[in-house]
Amino acid sequence: MDTSVGILVMAVCLVAIATTLAFRFWQFLSQTPGRLLTNRRANRERRGYRELTDGMLALASGDASSAMKHARRADNFLGRPAAGHLIVAEAAVLQGNLDLAKKHFEALLEVEKTAIAGARGLLARALDADDRSEALRLAKTVRSIDPEAAWVLPKLFDLQVNAREWEAADATMDEAIKRRSVTSERGRRLRALVLYERGMVSTEISDNDAAVGFFREALDLDPSLPYVAIEYSKLLFKSGKQRRSQRVLEQSWMTTRHPEIVEQLLSVAVNDRPVDRYKMAQKLISQNLDSDSALILAGYAIEANLWGEARKYAELTLEERSSVGACEIMAKIENKEAMPLDAVREWQEKSLTAAPDKSWVCSNCGSHRENWVTICQSCGAFDRIEWRFPDSPTVSKSQSSAGLGPLLSNF
């Protein structure tokens, strides 16, 4: 009896074990295809991302051909991933195949997650091609896709300036300053220039109140801009605020020491009598006299027929530096004082080889101008017109004598 029970228990155990093994074998058979597929997919992904990594490394090393190969292999494994588009596009740029690069950047632009990368790539290509209108459109696209993209603000500002979109450029630079895309000092300067242009536009349409506001804010941001002070002063004088107009110019002179500030101040503060103009100029300038301001005073002394004063200030300039303007003044003085023609001719000859005086010069292309402008009309550069001594001595008389007040009209 005991033996029969033992055999029965053993039989039940064997049946249970057999059933379990059969069930596990059935599970293995049913799940194996899925596992194989999953493993195959994971393996392809690993290989695809390895190709992407190798493609990026090749791109970073400047090997465009290898980058292309790795990107195509990654496409086969991953099914055209965004990173593959980016690698192919950048590799195409290195190879000079801009049409292919544009095609892949546009593909990135069509997908929401990669749109910013596509827009940035297309923007860079438009800038390289100097297609300003397309670049402006793409810079605006970048801003619409990612309003937090601070890196695009300086580029957008430059493009808006080129298009004379002054109001938009003002808003862009204001944001760039807040986001520290530019230094505070540089940003204030650029905003001042844009505000000046907004003021000039307002003046042209006779909106003087708006113009006054723009000029005032521009001068607050950057007091070193003489033409801003001059335009601001003109509008103040026109509105009957003579004393305030004069004060703006006096403050600007202390900062800029530019001859056109003096001329505008005299037109505001004194009558047309040459002696009174000279006295006013002397009162303003003599407080901080140097070779440049002495040359200005010499011009007003000649206008007033004060030959001794004119000689004194011209010689003061010549003691410090060679000067076309001072030599011309000395020739004028010698002629008026009936000195021998040899003395007059000597100064005229010296003026031909003397160093040119300060003038408006574009630091980008080297061109000379009689007036200051925000954008160079020769090369289109913004904020590159500077009041300084020219690098080249080959400057015409009208350019080298620019800004010498009444002197220019006396030759």
C-alpha positions as CSV (number, residue, x, y, z in Angstrom):
1,M,0.0,0.0,0.0
2,D,2.8,2.5,0.9
3,T,4.6,1.6,-2.3
4,S,1.5,2.4,-4.4
5,V,1.1,5.9,-2.8
6,G,4.7,6.7,-3.4
7,I,4.5,5.7,-7.0
8,L,1.3,7.8,-7.4
9,V,3.0,10.9,-5.9
10,M,6.0,10.5,-8.2
11,A,3.8,10.1,-11.2
12,V,1.9,13.4,-10.3
13,C,5.3,15.2,-9.9
14,L,6.5,13.9,-13.3
15,V,3.3,15.1,-15.0
16,A,3.6,18.5,-13.4
17,I,7.2,18.8,-14.4
18,A,6.4,17.7,-17.9
19,T,3.5,20.2,-18.1
20,T,5.7,23.1,-16.9
21,L,8.5,22.2,-19.4
22,A,5.9,22.0,-22.2
23,F,4.5,25.4,-21.3
24,R,8.0,27.0,-21.1
25,F,8.9,25.5,-24.5
26,W,5.7,26.8,-26.0
27,Q,6.4,30.3,-24.5
28,F,9.9,30.2,-26.0
29,L,8.6,29.3,-29.4
30,S,5.9,32.0,-29.4
31,Q,8.1,34.8,-28.1
32,T,11.3,34.1,-30.0
33,P,10.3,36.0,-33.3
34,G,9.5,39.1,-31.3
35,R,12.7,39.0,-29.4
36,L,14.7,38.4,-32.5
37,L,13.0,41.4,-34.1
38,T,13.5,43.6,-31.1
39,N,17.2,42.6,-30.9
40,R,17.6,43.3,-34.6
41,R,16.0,46.7,-34.3
42,A,18.2,47.6,-31.3
43,N,21.3,46.5,-33.2
44,R,20.4,48.7,-36.2
45,E,19.8,51.6,-33.9
46,R,23.2,51.1,-32.2
47,R,24.9,50.9,-35.6
48,G,22.9,53.9,-36.9
49,Y,23.9,56.1,-34.0
50,R,27.5,54.9,-34.2
51,E,27.4,56.1,-37.9
52,L,26.0,59.5,-36.8
53,T,28.7,59.9,-34.2
54,D,31.4,59.0,-36.8
55,G,29.8,61.4,-39.2
56,M,29.8,64.3,-36.7
57,L,33.5,63.6,-35.9
58,A,34.3,63.6,-39.6
59,L,32.4,66.8,-40.0
60,A,34.2,68.4,-37.1
61,S,37.6,67.4,-38.7
62,G,36.6,68.9,-42.0
63,D,36.3,65.6,-43.9
64,A,33.1,66.2,-45.8
65,S,33.3,63.1,-47.9
66,S,33.5,60.7,-44.9
67,A,30.7,62.7,-43.1
68,M,28.5,62.2,-46.1
69,K,29.1,58.4,-46.1
70,H,28.4,58.0,-42.4
71,A,25.3,60.1,-42.8
72,R,24.0,57.9,-45.6
73,R,24.7,54.7,-43.6
74,A,22.9,56.2,-40.6
75,D,19.9,56.9,-42.9
76,N,19.8,53.2,-43.9
77,F,19.8,52.1,-40.3
78,L,17.6,54.8,-38.8
79,G,15.4,55.9,-41.6
80,R,16.6,59.5,-42.3
81,P,17.0,61.0,-38.8
82,A,17.2,64.7,-38.3
83,A,20.8,64.5,-37.4
84,G,21.5,62.9,-40.7
85,H,20.0,65.8,-42.5
86,L,22.1,68.2,-40.5
87,I,25.3,66.2,-41.2
88,V,24.6,66.0,-44.9
89,A,23.7,69.7,-45.1
90,E,26.9,70.8,-43.3
91,A,29.1,68.4,-45.3
92,A,27.5,69.8,-48.5
93,V,28.5,73.3,-47.4
94,L,32.1,72.1,-46.9
95,Q,32.0,70.6,-50.4
96,G,30.5,73.8,-51.9
97,N,27.3,72.0,-52.9
98,L,25.0,74.7,-51.7
99,D,21.9,73.4,-53.5
100,L,22.2,70.1,-51.6
101,A,22.8,71.9,-48.3
102,K,19.7,74.0,-48.9
103,K,17.6,70.9,-49.6
104,H,18.5,69.3,-46.3
105,F,18.2,72.5,-44.3
106,E,14.7,72.9,-45.7
107,A,13.9,69.3,-44.7
108,L,14.9,70.2,-41.2
109,L,12.8,73.4,-41.3
110,E,9.7,71.3,-42.1
111,V,9.8,69.4,-38.8
112,E,8.8,71.2,-35.7
113,K,11.5,69.8,-33.5
114,T,14.3,70.6,-36.0
115,A,12.9,73.8,-37.5
116,I,15.3,76.0,-35.6
117,A,18.3,74.1,-36.9
118,G,17.0,74.3,-40.5
119,A,16.3,78.1,-40.2
120,R,19.7,78.8,-38.7
121,G,21.4,76.8,-41.5
122,L,19.5,78.6,-44.2
123,L,20.2,82.0,-42.5
124,A,23.9,81.3,-42.5
125,R,23.8,80.4,-46.2
126,A,21.8,83.6,-47.1
127,L,24.4,85.7,-45.2
128,D,27.2,84.0,-47.0
129,A,25.6,84.7,-50.3
130,D,25.0,88.3,-49.2
131,D,21.3,87.9,-49.9
132,R,20.1,90.5,-47.4
133,S,16.4,90.4,-48.1
134,E,16.3,86.5,-47.7
135,A,18.5,86.7,-44.7
136,L,16.2,89.2,-43.1
137,R,13.2,86.9,-43.8
138,L,15.0,83.9,-42.2
139,A,16.2,85.9,-39.2
140,K,12.5,86.8,-38.5
141,T,11.6,83.2,-39.0
142,V,14.1,82.2,-36.4
143,R,12.6,84.6,-34.0
144,S,9.1,83.3,-34.7
145,I,10.2,79.7,-34.2
146,D,12.2,80.4,-31.0
147,P,11.5,83.8,-29.4
148,E,14.3,83.0,-26.8
149,A,17.0,82.7,-29.5
150,A,19.1,85.6,-28.3
151,W,22.0,84.7,-30.7
152,V,20.0,85.9,-33.7
153,L,19.4,89.4,-32.3
154,P,22.6,91.1,-33.5
155,K,22.2,89.6,-37.0
156,L,18.6,90.6,-37.1
157,F,19.5,94.1,-36.0
158,D,22.2,94.5,-38.8
159,L,19.7,93.3,-41.4
160,Q,17.0,95.6,-40.2
161,V,19.4,98.5,-40.3
162,N,20.4,97.6,-43.9
163,A,16.7,97.6,-44.8
164,R,16.2,100.9,-43.0
165,E,13.6,99.4,-40.7
166,W,14.5,101.8,-37.9
167,E,11.7,101.2,-35.5
168,A,12.1,97.4,-35.7
169,A,15.9,97.8,-35.3
170,D,15.4,99.9,-32.2
171,A,13.2,97.3,-30.6
172,T,15.6,94.5,-31.6
173,M,18.6,96.3,-30.1
174,D,16.7,97.1,-26.9
175,E,16.0,93.4,-26.4
176,A,19.6,92.5,-27.4
177,I,20.9,94.7,-24.6
178,K,18.5,93.2,-22.1
179,R,19.5,89.6,-23.1
180,R,23.2,90.6,-23.1
181,S,23.6,89.6,-26.8
182,V,25.7,92.8,-27.0
183,T,27.6,94.7,-24.4
184,S,25.7,97.5,-22.7
185,E,28.1,100.2,-24.0
186,R,27.9,98.9,-27.6
187,G,24.2,98.5,-27.4
188,R,23.6,102.0,-26.2
189,R,25.7,103.4,-29.0
190,L,23.8,101.4,-31.6
191,R,20.4,102.4,-30.2
192,A,21.5,106.0,-30.2
193,L,22.3,105.8,-33.9
194,V,18.9,104.2,-34.7
195,L,17.1,106.8,-32.6
196,Y,18.9,109.5,-34.6
197,E,17.6,108.0,-37.8
198,R,14.1,107.7,-36.3
199,G,14.4,111.4,-35.4
200,M,15.4,112.3,-38.9
201,V,12.5,110.4,-40.4
202,S,10.1,112.2,-38.0
203,T,11.6,115.6,-38.9
204,E,11.0,114.8,-42.6
205,I,7.3,114.3,-42.0
206,S,7.2,117.4,-39.7
207,D,6.5,115.3,-36.6
208,N,8.8,117.5,-34.5
209,D,7.6,116.4,-31.1
210,A,8.5,112.8,-31.9
211,A,11.8,113.9,-33.4
212,V,12.7,115.9,-30.2
213,G,12.0,112.8,-28.1
214,F,14.2,110.5,-30.3
215,F,17.1,113.0,-30.4
216,R,16.9,113.6,-26.6
217,E,17.0,109.8,-25.9
218,A,19.8,109.3,-28.4
219,L,21.9,112.0,-26.8
220,D,21.3,110.5,-23.3
221,L,22.5,107.1,-24.6
222,D,25.6,108.5,-26.3
223,P,26.6,112.2,-25.8
224,S,29.5,111.8,-28.2
225,L,27.4,112.2,-31.4
226,P,27.7,115.8,-32.5
227,Y,25.1,115.6,-35.3
228,V,22.5,114.4,-32.8
229,A,23.1,117.4,-30.6
230,I,22.9,119.7,-33.7
231,E,19.6,118.3,-34.9
232,Y,18.2,118.4,-31.3
233,S,19.3,122.0,-30.9
234,K,17.7,123.1,-34.2
235,L,14.4,121.7,-33.1
236,L,14.6,123.3,-29.7
237,F,15.5,126.7,-31.2
238,K,12.7,126.4,-33.7
239,S,10.2,125.8,-30.8
240,G,11.4,129.0,-29.1
241,K,13.7,127.2,-26.5
242,Q,16.8,129.2,-27.3
243,R,18.6,128.8,-24.0
244,R,18.0,125.1,-23.8
245,S,19.1,124.8,-27.4
246,Q,22.3,126.6,-26.5
247,R,22.9,124.5,-23.4
248,V,22.6,121.3,-25.5
249,L,25.4,122.5,-27.8
250,E,27.6,123.7,-25.0
251,Q,27.4,120.3,-23.3
252,S,28.1,118.6,-26.6
253,W,31.2,120.7,-27.3
254,M,32.7,119.5,-24.0
255,T,32.2,115.9,-25.1
256,T,32.9,116.0,-28.9
257,R,34.9,119.2,-29.5
258,H,33.7,119.2,-33.0
259,P,33.8,122.4,-35.1
260,E,30.2,122.1,-36.4
261,I,29.0,122.3,-32.8
262,V,30.7,125.7,-32.6
263,E,29.1,126.9,-35.8
264,Q,25.7,125.8,-34.8
265,L,26.1,127.4,-31.3
266,L,27.1,130.7,-32.9
267,S,24.0,130.6,-35.1
268,V,21.9,130.1,-32.0
269,A,23.6,132.4,-29.5
270,V,24.9,135.5,-31.3
271,N,24.2,137.8,-34.2
272,D,25.9,137.7,-37.6
273,R,28.7,140.2,-36.8
274,P,32.0,138.4,-37.4
275,V,33.7,140.0,-34.3
276,D,30.8,138.9,-32.0
277,R,31.0,135.4,-33.5
278,Y,34.8,135.3,-32.9
279,K,34.4,136.4,-29.3
280,M,31.7,133.8,-28.6
281,A,33.9,131.1,-30.2
282,Q,36.9,132.2,-28.2
283,K,34.9,132.1,-24.9
284,L,33.8,128.6,-25.6
285,I,37.0,127.2,-27.1
286,S,39.8,128.9,-25.1
287,Q,38.8,127.0,-21.9
288,N,40.4,123.8,-23.3
289,L,42.6,124.9,-26.1
290,D,44.6,122.4,-28.2
291,S,45.9,122.3,-31.8
292,D,42.5,121.3,-33.2
293,S,40.5,123.9,-31.4
294,A,43.2,126.6,-32.1
295,L,42.7,125.9,-35.8
296,I,38.9,126.5,-35.4
297,L,39.6,129.8,-33.7
298,A,42.0,130.9,-36.4
299,G,39.2,130.5,-38.9
300,Y,36.8,132.7,-37.0
301,A,39.6,135.3,-36.4
302,I,40.1,135.5,-40.2
303,E,36.4,135.9,-40.7
304,A,36.5,138.9,-38.3
305,N,39.7,140.3,-40.0
306,L,41.7,139.8,-36.8
307,W,44.9,138.8,-38.5
308,G,47.1,138.8,-35.5
309,E,44.8,136.5,-33.6
310,A,44.5,134.3,-36.7
311,R,48.3,134.1,-36.9
312,K,48.6,133.3,-33.2
313,Y,46.3,130.3,-33.3
314,A,47.5,129.0,-36.7
315,E,51.1,129.0,-35.4
316,L,49.9,127.3,-32.2
317,T,48.6,124.5,-34.3
318,L,51.8,124.3,-36.4
319,E,53.9,124.0,-33.3
320,E,52.2,120.7,-32.5
321,R,51.6,119.2,-35.9
322,S,51.7,119.6,-39.6
323,S,48.4,120.9,-40.9
324,V,46.9,121.6,-44.3
325,G,44.4,124.0,-42.8
326,A,47.0,125.9,-40.8
327,C,49.2,126.3,-43.8
328,E,46.3,127.6,-45.8
329,I,45.5,130.1,-43.1
330,M,49.0,131.3,-43.0
331,A,49.0,131.9,-46.7
332,K,45.8,133.8,-46.4
333,I,47.3,136.0,-43.6
334,E,50.5,136.7,-45.5
335,N,48.4,137.7,-48.5
336,K,46.1,140.0,-46.5
337,E,49.1,141.6,-44.8
338,A,50.7,142.4,-48.1
339,M,53.7,140.2,-47.5
340,P,56.0,139.3,-50.4
341,L,54.6,136.8,-52.8
342,D,57.4,134.4,-52.0
343,A,56.1,134.2,-48.4
344,V,52.5,133.5,-49.7
345,R,53.8,130.9,-52.2
346,E,55.9,129.2,-49.5
347,W,52.9,128.5,-47.4
348,Q,50.8,127.4,-50.3
349,E,53.6,124.9,-51.2
350,K,53.7,123.7,-47.6
351,S,50.0,123.1,-47.7
352,L,50.5,120.6,-50.6
353,T,52.7,118.3,-48.5
354,A,51.3,119.0,-45.0
355,A,49.3,116.4,-43.2
356,P,45.5,116.6,-43.7
357,D,43.4,117.7,-40.8
358,K,40.6,115.7,-39.2
359,S,37.7,114.8,-41.4
360,W,34.9,112.2,-41.6
361,V,36.4,108.9,-42.6
362,C,34.9,105.5,-43.0
363,S,37.0,103.1,-40.9
364,N,35.8,100.2,-43.1
365,C,36.6,101.4,-46.6
366,G,38.6,104.5,-46.0
367,S,36.3,106.8,-48.0
368,H,36.0,110.5,-46.9
369,R,32.9,112.5,-46.4
370,E,32.0,116.1,-45.7
371,N,29.2,115.1,-43.4
372,W,28.6,112.4,-40.9
373,V,26.1,109.7,-41.7
374,T,25.2,106.5,-39.9
375,I,25.7,104.3,-43.0
376,C,28.7,104.7,-45.3
377,Q,27.4,105.5,-48.8
378,S,30.5,103.9,-50.3
379,C,30.5,100.5,-48.6
380,G,27.2,100.4,-46.6
381,A,28.9,99.9,-43.3
382,F,26.9,101.0,-40.2
383,D,28.6,103.2,-37.5
384,R,31.9,103.3,-39.2
385,I,32.1,107.1,-40.1
386,E,34.6,108.6,-37.6
387,W,36.0,112.1,-37.1
388,R,39.7,111.6,-37.2
389,F,43.0,112.1,-39.1
390,P,42.9,110.3,-42.4
391,D,45.3,107.4,-42.8
392,S,46.4,108.6,-46.3
393,P,47.8,112.0,-46.9
394,T,46.1,112.1,-50.3
395,V,43.0,114.1,-49.3
396,S,41.5,116.9,-51.3
397,K,41.6,120.4,-50.0
398,S,37.8,120.5,-49.5
399,Q,38.0,117.3,-47.4
400,S,41.1,118.3,-45.4
401,S,39.6,121.6,-44.6
402,A,36.2,120.2,-43.7
403,G,34.8,121.5,-40.4
404,L,37.0,124.6,-40.2
405,G,33.9,126.8,-39.9
406,P,34.1,130.1,-41.8
407,L,37.6,129.5,-43.1
408,L,36.5,127.2,-45.9
409,S,34.4,130.0,-47.5
410,N,37.4,132.4,-47.5
411,F,39.5,130.4,-50.0
